[in-house]
């Protein structure tokens, strides 16, 4: 099947539209890149900081974990300030305190000057397609390939500032499964004297004194539950901020005195329906998928920032265990968080006071709940403490003295973790049903804090090893999924650098939604490059990913990596477009007779012990007595008995599914039967038992265009979803045909070569040069490549 490769172009257009349409013109000029190789995804801006509503106009956007699922955003805003004392600018004006700002609400324009912004990957991102269309979640804006790269991906960002400090920022991520939920940022701050974007050095001989590098984090766990628990949770009114390694108190759970601050979803007093810790989802709301109201915990994440290194001074490059010197928490809507101005001397002195505040005691979490952990599990205090916006945690590194040419290095990691999605679902269901109480539920949620601490220890261990953790095998180079009439076909290829240092592949599948539970359906050998999924059921959507599996000998346990085989990241080959079983070709024989006194759909259910019950239209059940056995029947024995009872040709495969064929063994009469206990979809009505078939007089007459007319303003349920918003379908096609699309004036718009043997194909309403077509009447000419027959249909597009 040949299609125009459109989705990447659409993605780029959408990103451009987002930047233009959803951000103010004052900062839409700044480029954005995503880190998305692991389970934690976040966006980064070339200006040097990620401000509130800096990419899209959404309070929570970024720091997504686990990123497979929708609405997992935790990041509300970041602030990054650099301040110095007794600063004299190029005009001779003296500032008691000079501070330059990016965020949390100011753009950084005219204070920060981006010079370069590049993404390097260890290998070309795998190319994933579903039915010929690229299937991606986030566009990888890759600039370079470096097979020797120590991480999977690296963003390098260089920025001058109005203070004369040049920033070299490196952001990198690992896809190794035990190290894929943190992103490392390394900053080198150098006194170059360059205060703008040109090459001229305006302050060649200025020594900077009392320099602080200050980071604010406004986090809100998480977008999935914002409109379930309350809108204020979306800007962090209920965010609980805690710290470790700040010297404020002794922490038995931090024996290595690691330095980090972290947050979780705390009590939201306006919400009184039930205890909200963990964000149980009981009712429908914005950001909640239809039917996701069983009680699943939707805000079980713990997120934080750990300091990995901070120079003692410009001349002593050892790590200073006393950094950051400032660990505080501030009101997220305090006046100092907005309208920042690098020429407002009074306000900059106040800002510098925040930057150099030291370690604030008590910590925010202890101010809210003085008893600590017992209070966290049974909260009664209000995390907002009377503020309208809750609190952000802040880290300030300094004070440093930077003579001309001097530099200091600071390294930290953003980390998110928590309990598993499965445990969050189970615990939430139990809580909603009354099987566990709020304290028991909250105790389970706080197992996620232990997971965060473990992830922080792994990030520190990775840094201390020189980023020499065990490497997973390379993922497949490409992954292609095709929906055919009797199966879903999967194929993949590998990078030449992969060699033979791996043990094979694993294929996982989910049904219905891409952000749902996946199950292992096939283990492939080292030389396999394809798999045919015959177990798919017509009418359902399927999503897949394939991972490479390493050898145990390749895992030396470094970086606190558990022993065992390592796998490549699922995010490299995850499909986001549905794969479905397509219709048989329109010129395939159609049924002429159905077995049974009441022809129609057969509802298939399992009987008790040794019986299989098949009911025609739900009435007059026919019970097929199966061969009795001491334990259970094999699939082959079930197949044999169905064959005898209904004169069918049933075959069993290795996945314990049954395939029903008509007596003449035609492909399109295949139907799956499986025990109800194994699959929720086994109660679907299935047409079985065709005894004869005839060729229709005019198979080309069966061709349909859906929807027709196509109306962009129609309900989404009438189309093919957001990813295929412009899509039309052609159904009951010949197995091999050409489809030519013409304008009403006879101009050829596009040509689709349909050669996969199915009866379905699609068109995304684009010309051959990938331009979206306008409203109007269009003509489709279908030519059967085997018979030469043609069919002409008109259709309407309304935009």
C-alpha positions in Angstrom: 0.0 0.0 0.0 1.4 3.4 -0.9 0.5 6.6 0.9 1.8 10.1 1.1 4.1 10.3 4.1 2.1 13.1 5.7 2.1 12.8 9.5 5.6 14.2 10.1 4.7 17.3 8.1 1.4 17.7 9.9 3.2 17.4 13.3 5.6 20.2 12.3 2.7 22.3 11.2 0.8 21.7 14.4 3.8 22.6 16.5 4.1 25.8 14.6 0.4 26.6 15.0 0.7 25.9 18.7 3.6 28.2 19.1 1.8 31.0 17.1 -1.7 30.4 18.3 -1.3 29.5 22.0 1.6 31.7 23.1 2.2 35.4 23.1 4.1 36.8 20.3 6.8 38.1 22.7 8.2 34.6 23.1 6.8 32.4 20.4 10.2 32.9 18.7 12.0 30.5 21.0 12.5 27.0 19.8 11.3 24.0 21.9 12.7 20.4 22.0 11.4 17.3 23.8 13.3 14.8 25.8 11.2 11.6 25.2 13.5 8.6 25.1 12.3 7.2 28.4 9.2 7.0 30.6 9.6 10.7 31.6 9.0 13.3 28.9 9.6 17.0 29.2 10.1 20.0 26.9 13.0 22.5 27.0 13.3 26.0 25.6 16.3 27.6 23.9 15.9 30.6 26.2 17.2 28.5 29.1 14.1 28.0 31.2 10.6 26.6 30.9 8.1 29.2 32.0 4.5 29.1 33.0 2.4 28.6 29.8 5.6 28.9 27.9 4.7 26.3 25.2 0.9 26.0 25.2 -1.6 27.8 27.3 -2.1 25.1 29.8 -1.2 25.4 33.5 0.2 21.9 33.6 2.3 20.9 30.6 5.5 18.9 30.8 7.2 16.5 33.3 4.9 13.7 32.0 5.2 10.4 33.8 4.5 7.7 32.9 4.4 9.4 29.6 2.6 6.7 27.7 -0.7 7.8 29.4 -2.6 11.0 28.6 -2.7 13.9 31.0 0.2 12.9 33.2 1.7 16.5 33.2 3.2 17.7 36.5 5.1 20.8 35.5 3.2 24.1 36.0 6.2 26.5 35.8 9.9 26.9 36.3 11.9 30.0 37.2 15.6 30.4 36.5 17.3 33.5 37.9 20.9 34.6 38.1 21.9 37.3 40.5 25.0 39.2 41.6 25.9 41.9 44.1 27.4 45.4 43.4 27.2 45.1 39.7 28.3 47.9 37.3 26.9 47.7 33.8 28.5 48.9 30.6 27.2 52.4 31.0 28.6 52.7 34.5 25.3 52.4 36.2 25.7 50.6 39.6 23.2 48.0 40.9 23.3 46.9 44.5 21.8 43.7 43.2 21.4 42.7 39.5 19.1 39.8 38.7 18.3 38.4 35.2 15.2 36.2 34.8 13.6 33.4 32.8 10.2 32.6 34.4 8.3 31.7 36.2 6.1 34.2 34.3 8.6 36.4 32.4 9.9 35.3 29.1 13.6 36.1 29.5 13.6 38.4 26.4 16.4 41.0 26.5 17.8 39.4 29.6 18.8 36.0 28.1 20.1 35.6 24.5 20.0 32.1 23.0 23.0 31.4 20.7 22.6 27.7 19.9 20.2 24.9 20.5 20.9 21.4 19.1 19.7 17.8 19.7 22.1 14.9 19.3 21.0 11.3 19.4 23.0 8.1 19.7 21.2 6.7 16.7 18.5 7.7 14.2 15.1 7.6 15.9 13.3 4.4 14.8 10.7 4.9 12.1 7.4 3.5 13.2 4.4 3.2 10.9 0.9 1.9 11.0 -0.6 1.1 7.6 2.1 3.2 6.0 1.5 6.3 8.1 4.2 7.5 10.6 3.0 6.8 14.1 4.6 9.3 16.6 3.7 11.0 19.9 6.3 13.8 19.9 8.5 14.9 17.0 12.2 14.3 17.7 13.9 17.4 16.5 17.3 15.7 15.9 20.3 17.6 14.6 23.2 15.2 14.9 23.9 11.4 15.3 26.8 10.3 17.5 27.1 6.5 18.0 29.5 7.1 20.9 27.2 9.3 22.8 27.1 8.5 26.6 23.3 9.0 26.8 20.5 8.3 24.4 19.8 11.9 23.6 21.5 15.2 24.4 20.3 18.8 24.0 23.1 21.4 24.0 22.0 25.0 24.6 24.3 28.1 24.7 22.9 31.4 26.0 24.4 34.8 26.9 22.9 36.9 29.7 22.7 40.6 30.5 25.0 39.9 33.5 27.8 38.9 31.2 27.6 35.2 32.1 27.4 32.8 29.3 25.5 29.5 30.0 26.3 26.2 28.4 23.4 23.9 29.3 23.5 20.2 28.5 20.3 18.2 29.0 20.4 14.4 28.5 18.4 11.3 29.1 18.9 7.5 29.2 16.5 4.9 28.0 17.8 2.0 30.2 14.6 0.8 32.0 15.9 1.4 35.5 17.2 4.9 34.6 14.6 6.2 32.2 12.5 8.3 34.6 15.0 11.1 35.2 16.5 13.8 33.0 19.9 15.4 33.8 20.8 19.0 33.4 24.4 20.2 33.5 25.1 23.9 33.5 28.5 25.6 33.0 28.4 29.3 33.9 31.3 31.3 32.5 32.0 35.0 33.0 32.6 36.0 29.4 31.5 39.7 29.7 29.2 39.3 26.8 25.8 40.8 27.7 23.9 40.2 24.4 23.7 38.0 21.3 26.6 39.6 19.3 30.3 38.7 19.5 31.4 42.0 21.1 32.5 41.8 24.8 31.0 44.6 26.6 32.3 43.8 30.1 35.8 42.4 29.5 37.3 43.2 33.0 34.3 42.8 35.3 34.5 40.5 38.3 31.1 39.3 39.4 30.6 38.9 43.2 28.0 37.1 45.2 26.7 35.2 42.2 23.7 33.0 42.8 22.0 30.6 40.4 18.4 30.1 41.5 15.8 27.6 40.4 12.1 27.7 41.2 9.8 24.7 40.6 6.1 25.0 40.6 4.8 21.4 40.3 1.3 20.1 40.4 0.5 16.3 40.6 -1.1 15.8 38.1 -3.3 17.0 35.2 -5.3 13.7 35.1 -7.1 14.6 38.3 -7.3 18.4 38.0 -11.0 18.5 37.3 -11.8 15.5 39.4 -10.4 16.9 42.7 -10.5 20.6 41.9 -9.2 23.2 39.5 -6.8 24.6 42.1 -4.8 21.4 42.1 -3.8 22.3 38.5 -1.7 25.2 39.7 -0.4 23.4 42.8 -2.6 24.8 45.6 -2.4 21.4 47.3 1.2 20.6 46.4 3.2 19.3 49.3 6.9 20.3 49.2 9.5 18.4 51.2 13.3 18.3 51.3 16.3 16.1 52.2 19.9 16.9 52.8 19.3 20.6 53.7 20.5 20.3 57.3 17.2 21.5 58.7 16.6 18.1 60.4 18.0 14.6 60.5 16.3 12.2 58.0 16.7 8.5 58.8 15.4 7.7 55.3 18.3 9.6 53.7 21.5 7.9 55.2 23.7 9.1 52.3 22.6 12.7 52.9 21.6 13.2 49.3 20.4 16.7 48.4 16.9 16.9 46.9 13.5 18.5 47.1 10.3 16.7 46.0 6.5 17.1 45.9 3.3 15.1 45.9 -0.4 15.5 45.6 -1.5 16.7 49.1 -4.8 17.4 50.8 -7.2 19.7 48.9 -9.6 21.0 51.6 -12.4 22.2 49.3 -12.8 18.6 48.1 -14.8 16.7 50.7 -16.4 13.8 48.8 -13.7 11.4 49.8 -10.0 11.4 50.8 -8.2 12.9 47.8 -4.6 11.7 48.5 -3.5 9.8 45.3 -6.3 11.4 43.3 -8.9 8.6 43.2 -11.1 9.0 40.1 -14.7 8.2 40.9 -16.5 10.4 38.4 -16.2 11.6 34.8 -14.4 14.9 34.3 -12.2 16.7 31.8 -8.8 14.9 31.3 -10.5 11.6 32.3 -11.2 9.0 29.6 -14.7 7.7 29.3 -15.4 4.9 31.7 -12.2 5.5 33.8 -14.2 5.9 37.0 -13.6 2.7 38.8 -11.6 4.6 41.4 -8.1 4.3 39.9 -5.6 6.6 41.6 -4.8 9.3 39.1 -2.2 11.4 41.1 0.1 8.9 42.6 3.4 10.4 41.3 6.2 11.9 43.4 8.5 14.3 41.6 11.7 16.1 42.6 15.1 17.5 41.8 18.3 16.0 43.1 21.6 17.9 43.1 24.4 15.7 41.6 27.3 18.2 41.7 28.0 21.9 42.5 31.6 23.3 42.3 33.1 24.6 45.5 34.3 27.6 43.6 35.7 28.8 40.3 39.1 27.3 41.2 37.9 24.3 43.2 36.0 21.9 41.0 35.2 19.4 43.8 31.6 18.9 44.7 30.5 21.2 47.5 28.2 19.1 49.9 26.8 22.4 51.3 25.2 23.3 48.0 22.6 24.4 47.3 23.0 27.0 50.0 19.4 28.0 49.6 16.6 25.5 49.9 13.3 27.3 50.4 9.7 27.3 49.5 7.8 30.4 48.3 4.3 31.4 47.4 3.8 30.5 43.8 1.7 33.6 43.2 3.9 35.9 45.3 4.5 39.3 43.7 8.1 38.4 43.1 7.1 35.6 40.7 5.8 38.0 38.0 6.7 41.3 36.3 10.4 40.8 36.9 12.6 43.4 35.4 16.4 43.5 35.2 16.3 47.3 35.7 14.0 47.5 38.7 16.7 47.9 41.5 14.2 47.8 44.4 12.6 44.6 43.3 15.9 42.9 42.3 17.1 43.5 45.9 14.0 41.6 47.1 14.6 38.8 44.6 18.2 38.5 45.7 16.9 38.1 49.2 15.0 35.0 48.1 18.1 33.7 46.2 20.4 34.0 49.2 17.8 33.1 51.9 19.5 29.9 53.1 17.7 26.8 54.3 14.1 27.6 55.3 12.8 25.9 58.4 10.5 24.3 58.9 10.2 22.6 55.6 6.9 23.2 53.8 5.6 19.7 54.4 6.3 20.0 58.2 4.7 23.4 58.4 1.5 21.8 57.0 1.8 18.6 59.0 4.2 19.0 61.9 4.1 15.3 62.7 5.7 14.4 59.4 4.9 11.0 57.8 1.9 10.2 60.1 0.4 13.5 59.1 1.1 13.0 55.5 -0.9 9.7 55.5 -3.8 11.2 57.4 -3.6 14.9 56.5 -5.6 17.6 58.1 -3.6 20.8 57.2 -4.0 23.0 54.1 -0.9 22.9 51.9 -1.8 26.4 50.5 -1.4 27.9 54.0 -3.8 30.7 53.0 -2.1 31.6 49.7 -4.1 31.6 46.4 -1.6 29.5 44.5 0.2 27.1 46.8 4.0 26.9 47.0 7.0 26.3 44.8 10.3 24.8 46.1 13.5 26.7 45.3 17.2 25.9 45.1 19.9 28.6 45.2 23.6 27.8 44.4 26.2 30.3 45.5 27.5 32.7 46.4 30.3 32.4 43.8 33.0 34.9 42.7 33.6 34.8 39.0 36.6 36.8 37.6 36.7 37.3 33.8 37.1 33.8 32.2 36.1 32.0 35.4 33.4 29.3 35.4 31.5 27.0 37.7 29.5 23.8 37.0 26.2 22.7 38.5 24.5 19.4 37.7 21.1 18.2 38.8 18.4 15.7 37.7 14.6 16.0 37.5 13.1 12.7 38.7 9.5 11.4 38.7 8.4 8.0 40.1 5.6 6.3 42.0 3.7 3.1 42.4 2.8 1.1 39.3 -0.2 2.0 37.2 -1.6 -1.5 38.0 -1.2 -1.0 41.7 -2.8 2.4 41.5 -5.8 0.9 39.7 -6.2 -2.0 42.1 -5.8 0.1 45.3 -8.2 2.7 43.9 -10.9 0.1 43.1 -10.5 -1.3 46.6 -10.9 2.1 48.2 -13.9 3.0 46.2 -15.6 -0.3 47.1 -14.8 0.2 50.7 -12.5 -2.8 50.9 -9.6 -0.6 52.2 -9.8 2.7 54.2 -8.2 6.0 53.4 -5.2 5.3 55.6 -4.5 2.0 53.9 -4.9 3.6 50.5 -2.5 6.4 51.4 0.0 4.0 52.7 0.0 2.3 49.3 0.4 5.7 47.6 3.4 6.5 49.8 5.2 3.4 48.5 5.7 5.7 45.5 7.9 8.0 47.7 10.2 5.0 48.3 10.3 4.5 44.5 11.2 8.1 44.0 14.0 7.8 46.6 15.3 4.7 44.8 15.3 6.5 41.5 17.2 9.4 43.0 19.8 7.0 44.4 20.1 5.5 40.9 20.6 8.9 39.3 23.3 9.7 41.8 25.0 6.4 41.2 24.9 6.9 37.5 26.5 10.3 37.8 29.2 8.9 40.2 30.0 6.2 37.7 30.7 8.7 35.0 27.4 7.8 33.3 28.7 4.3 32.8 25.5 2.3 33.6 24.8 -0.9 31.7 23.5 -0.2 28.2 20.3 -1.8 26.9 20.4 -3.2 23.3 19.6 -0.9 20.5 15.9 -0.8 19.7 14.7 -2.0 16.3 15.5 0.5 13.6 12.0 0.4 12.2 8.7 -1.1 13.1 5.8 -1.5 10.6 2.3 -2.6 11.5 -0.3 -3.4 8.9 -3.9 -4.3 9.3 -4.9 -7.0 6.8 -8.2 -8.8 6.2 -7.3 -11.9 8.3 -4.4 -10.7 10.5 -2.3 -7.8 11.7 1.2 -8.1 10.2 4.2 -6.8 12.2 7.7 -6.4 10.8 10.9 -4.8 12.1 14.5 -4.2 11.1 17.7 -3.6 13.2 20.6 -1.2 13.1 23.8 -2.6 11.6 25.6 -1.6 14.8 23.4 -4.0 16.8 25.4 -7.1 15.9 24.5 -10.3 17.8 24.9 -9.1 21.4 21.2 -9.6 22.2 18.9 -12.6 22.8 15.8 -11.7 20.7 12.7 -9.5 20.7 9.4 -9.2 22.6 6.2 -8.0 21.2 3.5 -6.4 23.4 -0.1 -5.5 22.5 -2.9 -3.5 24.0 -6.6 -3.4 22.9 -8.8 -0.4 22.6 -6.5 2.5 23.5 -2.7 3.0 23.2 -2.5 4.3 26.8 -3.8 1.0 28.4 -2.4 -2.3 29.6 0.0 -4.2 27.3 0.6 -7.9 27.3 3.4 -9.9 25.9 2.1 -11.8 22.9 5.2 -13.1 21.2 8.9 -13.8 22.0 10.9 -13.7 18.8 14.3 -15.2 18.1 17.4 -13.3 17.3 16.9 -13.8 13.5 13.1 -13.2 13.4 12.0 -9.9 11.8 8.2 -10.4 11.5 5.1 -11.7 13.3 1.6 -12.3 12.2 -1.1 -11.6 14.8 -4.0 -13.9 13.9 -5.6 -13.5 17.3 -6.9 -10.0 16.5 -10.7 -9.6 16.5 -12.5 -7.6 13.8 -13.9 -4.3 15.0 -11.3 -3.7 17.7 -8.2 -1.3 17.7 -4.8 -2.7 18.5 -1.6 -1.0 19.6 1.9 -2.6 19.7 5.5 -2.1 20.6 8.5 -4.3 20.1 11.7 -4.3 22.2 15.1 -5.8 21.8 16.1 -8.1 24.6 19.7 -8.1 25.8 21.9 -10.8 27.2 22.3 -11.1 31.0 26.1 -10.9 30.6 25.7 -7.4 29.3 24.4 -6.2 32.6 27.2 -5.6 35.1 24.8 -4.1 37.7 26.3 -0.6 37.6 24.2 2.4 38.7 22.2 0.2 41.0 20.8 -1.7 38.0 19.1 -5.0 39.1 20.5 -8.2 37.6 18.9 -9.7 34.5 18.3 -9.0 30.9 17.8 -5.4 29.8 15.3 -4.3 27.2 15.3 -1.4 24.8 12.8 1.4 25.5 9.2 0.8 24.5 9.0 4.5 23.6 11.1 4.0 20.6 8.6 1.7 18.9 5.3 2.4 20.5 2.4 2.8 18.1 -0.1 5.6 18.6 -2.3 4.9 15.6 -4.8 2.0 15.8 -4.2 -1.1 13.7 -7.5 -3.0 12.8 -8.5 -6.0 10.8 -9.6 -4.6 7.5 -12.5 -5.8 5.3 -11.9 -8.5 2.7 -11.7 -7.1 -0.8 -14.9 -6.1 -2.4 -14.6 -8.6 -5.2 -14.3 -11.5 -2.8 -17.1 -14.1 -2.8 -20.1 -13.2 -0.5 -22.1 -15.7 1.6 -25.2 -17.1 -0.1 -26.4 -19.3 2.7 -26.1 -19.4 6.5 -26.3 -22.6 8.6 -29.2 -22.7 11.1 -32.9 -22.4 11.3 -32.5 -18.8 12.5 -29.6 -17.4 10.5 -27.7 -14.5 11.9 -25.1 -13.8 14.5 -23.9 -16.5 16.8 -23.2 -15.5 20.4 -20.3 -17.7 21.6 -19.9 -18.5 25.3 -18.2 -21.2 27.3 -20.2 -23.9 28.9 -19.5 -25.5 32.2 -16.7 -28.0 32.4 -16.8 -30.0 29.2 -19.4 -28.0 27.1 -19.3 -25.2 24.7 -22.7 -23.3 24.1 -23.4 -21.7 20.8 -26.6 -19.7 20.7 -28.1 -18.4 17.4 -29.1 -14.8 17.9 -29.1 -15.5 21.6 -32.0 -18.0 21.3 -32.4 -21.8 21.0 -28.8 -22.6 22.2 -27.1 -25.6 20.6 -24.8 -27.3 23.1 -21.8 -29.1 21.6 -20.7 -31.8 24.0 -16.9 -31.9 24.1 -14.6 -34.7 24.7 -14.4 -35.1 28.5 -11.0 -34.9 30.2 -9.8 -35.0 33.8 -8.7 -31.4 33.8 -9.7 -29.5 30.7 -10.0 -29.8 27.0 -7.3 -28.9 24.6 -8.0 -26.2 22.0 -7.7 -28.8 19.2 -10.3 -31.1 20.9 -12.7 -28.1 21.0 -12.1 -27.4 17.4 -12.7 -31.1 16.4 -16.1 -31.1 18.1 -17.2 -27.8 16.5 -16.2 -29.2 13.1 -18.4 -32.3 13.7 -21.4 -30.4 14.9 -21.5 -27.6 12.4 -19.7 -29.0 9.4 -17.0 -26.4 9.7 -13.3 -26.3 9.3 -11.9 -25.0 12.7 -8.2 -24.7 13.3 -6.4 -24.0 16.6 -3.2 -22.0 16.8 -0.4 -21.8 19.4 -2.1 -18.9 21.3 -5.1 -21.1 22.2 -7.4 -19.2 20.0 -9.8 -21.0 17.6 -10.0 -20.0 14.0 -13.3 -20.8 12.3 -13.3 -21.4 8.5 -16.2 -22.2 6.2 -16.0 -25.6 4.6 -14.4 -24.2 1.4 -11.7 -22.6 3.6 -12.2 -19.0 2.5 -10.1 -16.4 4.3 -12.8 -13.9 5.2 -14.9 -16.4 7.2 -12.3 -16.6 10.0 -13.6 -15.9 13.4 -12.0 -16.1 16.9 -13.4 -18.1 19.7 -11.8 -18.1 23.1 -12.9 -18.7 26.7 -14.6 -15.8 28.4 -12.2 -16.0 31.3 -9.3 -15.2 29.0 -10.6 -12.2 27.2 -13.3 -9.6 27.8 -14.1 -9.5 24.1 -15.2 -13.2 23.8 -18.9 -12.3 24.0 -18.9 -10.3 20.8 -21.5 -11.5 18.2 -19.6 -13.3 15.5 -20.9 -14.4 12.0 -19.9 -18.0 11.5 -20.9 -21.0 9.4 -21.1 -19.9 5.8 -21.7 -22.9 3.6 -21.4 -21.5 0.1 -20.4 -18.3 -1.6 -21.1 -16.5 -4.9 -19.3 -13.8 -6.8 -21.5 -10.6 -6.9 -22.7 -9.5 -10.3 -20.9 -6.1 -10.0 -18.3 -6.1 -7.2 -17.2 -2.6 -8.1 -20.7 -1.4 -7.1 -19.9 -2.2 -3.4 -17.2 0.5 -3.1 -18.1 3.1 -0.5 -16.6 6.5 0.6 -17.0 7.2 4.3 -18.0 9.7 5.5 -19.7 11.4 2.5 -20.1 14.2 2.8 -17.1 14.8 5.0 -17.7 17.7 7.4 -14.7 18.9 9.6 -17.2 20.3 12.1 -19.0 17.0 12.6 -18.6 15.1 15.9 -15.3 13.4 16.4 -17.2 10.1 16.8 -18.1 10.3 13.2 -14.5 10.5 12.0 -11.2 8.7 12.7 -10.0 10.6 15.7 -7.5 13.5 16.3 -4.6 11.8 14.5 -6.6 11.3 11.4 -8.8 14.4 11.6 -8.8 14.9 7.8 -9.2 11.2 6.9 -11.7 9.6 4.5 -12.1 5.9 4.0 -12.6 3.8 0.9 -14.4 0.5 1.7 -15.0 -2.7 -0.2 -12.2 -2.0 -2.7 -10.8 -4.6 -5.0 -7.7 -6.2 -3.5 -5.5 -4.4 -6.1 -6.6 -1.1 -7.5 -5.6 2.5 -8.2 -7.6 5.4 -6.7 -7.3 8.7 -8.5 -8.8 11.8 -6.9 -9.9 14.7 -9.1 -11.3 18.1 -8.5 -14.7 19.0 -9.9 -12.8 20.6 -12.8 -11.0 17.4 -13.6 -7.6 18.3 -12.1 -5.8 15.3 -10.7 -5.3 15.9 -7.0 -3.7 12.6 -5.8 -3.2 9.0 -6.6 -3.3 6.1 -4.1 -1.9 2.7 -5.0 -3.9 0.1 -3.2 -2.1 -3.3 -3.4 -2.3 -5.0 0.0 -5.2 -7.3 -0.9 -7.7 -5.9 1.6 -10.9 -4.0 1.0 -10.0 -0.8 2.9 -7.8 2.2 2.2 -7.7 5.8 3.4 -7.0 9.4 2.2 -6.0 12.3 4.5 -7.5 14.9 2.2 -4.2 16.1 0.8 -2.8 16.7 -2.6 0.2 14.9 -4.0 2.3 17.8 -2.6 0.8 17.4 0.9 -1.5 20.4 0.8 -4.9 20.1 2.6 -7.6 20.3 0.0 -10.4 22.9 0.2 -14.2 22.5 0.4 -15.8 21.3 -2.7 -17.0 18.4 -4.8 -14.4 15.7 -5.7 -14.3 12.7 -8.0 -12.7 9.4 -7.2 -11.9 7.0 -10.0 -11.3 3.4 -8.9 -9.5 1.1 -11.4 -9.3 -2.7 -10.7 -5.7 -3.6 -11.6 -6.7 -7.3 -12.3 -9.7 -6.8 -14.5 -9.3 -3.2 -15.8 -12.9 -2.3 -14.6 -13.5 1.2 -13.4 -15.9 2.9 -11.0 -16.5 6.6 -10.6 -17.9 8.1 -7.4 -18.4 11.7 -6.3 -18.0 13.0 -2.7 -18.2 16.3 -0.9 -15.7 17.9 1.5 -17.0 20.7 3.8 -14.5 22.7 5.9 
